[in-house]
C-alpha cells in the first residue's frame, strides 16, 4: 500500500511538472532561443537519470530526473501565435 501511495504522489508531481514547464516557457521566452542547446542537454540528462533511477529502483531519483526532463522539455515546444483570423 505504501508503494502505491508513493507512485501516486510521484505521478502527481510529474503532472505538475508539465504545467510548471508551461508557465516557465511563457515567462522566459527571450531566454529560450539562446539557451536551446543547454535545454536539450538538461532534457537528455533528465531522461538518462530517470532511467538510472528506474534501474536502481530509487523513486526519488526516478521522479526527480523525470520531473526535470518534463519541465525543461516544455520549453522546447515552440507555440505559434494566432493573429485572430
N, C-alpha and C positions, 0 to 999 in steps of 0.2 A: 504494500500500500504506500509505503514511503517513497519508493521509486516512481510510482505513478504520479504522486504529487510533485516530485522534482521535475519529472518530464513535462507536466502541465505548466509549471512555472517557467521552465525553460522555453517552451513553445510560446507562451505569452510574451516573454522578453524578446524573442526573435520577431514576433509580430510587431511589437512596439518599435523595434529597430527599423522596420520598413518606414513607419511614419516619422520617426526621428530623422532618418535619412532624407525624406521628402522635405521636411522643414529646413534642414541644413542646406540642402541644394537650393531651396528657394531664396534663402537669405545670404548665400555666399556665391552668387552667380559670377561675380568678377574674378574670384579666385579659382574657379573650376577649370577654365581653359588652360592657364599656365601650369596648373598642378595636375593635369590629367594623367601624366606619366606616373606620378607618385601615387595617385589614387588607384591606378591599376595595380601598382605594386602592393598597396595595402590590401586590396581585394584578394590578390593571389596569396599573400601571407595569411590572411584570414581563412581562406579555404584550406590551405595546407595545414595550418594549425588546428582547424576544426577536424580534419581527417585524422590528424595525430591524436587529438583528444578522443576521437571515436575508437581508435586502435588501442590506446592505453586505458580506455574506459574511465575517463575522468570527465564528469559532466561539466565542471566549472570551465575547464579548458575548451571543451567542445562548444558549449553555448557562448562562451566569451569570444572565441575567434570567429564563430559564425555570425554573431552579432556585429562584430567589427566589419566583416565582409559585406553584410547586408547594408549597413549604414553607408559604407563607402561606395557600394555599387549603385545606390540610388543617385549618387552624384554624377555617375557616368551617363545616365539616361538624359538625352537632350530632348527637351519638350519644345514643340513648335507653338509659336504664338498665333492665335487666331485673330483675324482682322475684324471679326464681327460680320463678315459677309455671308 
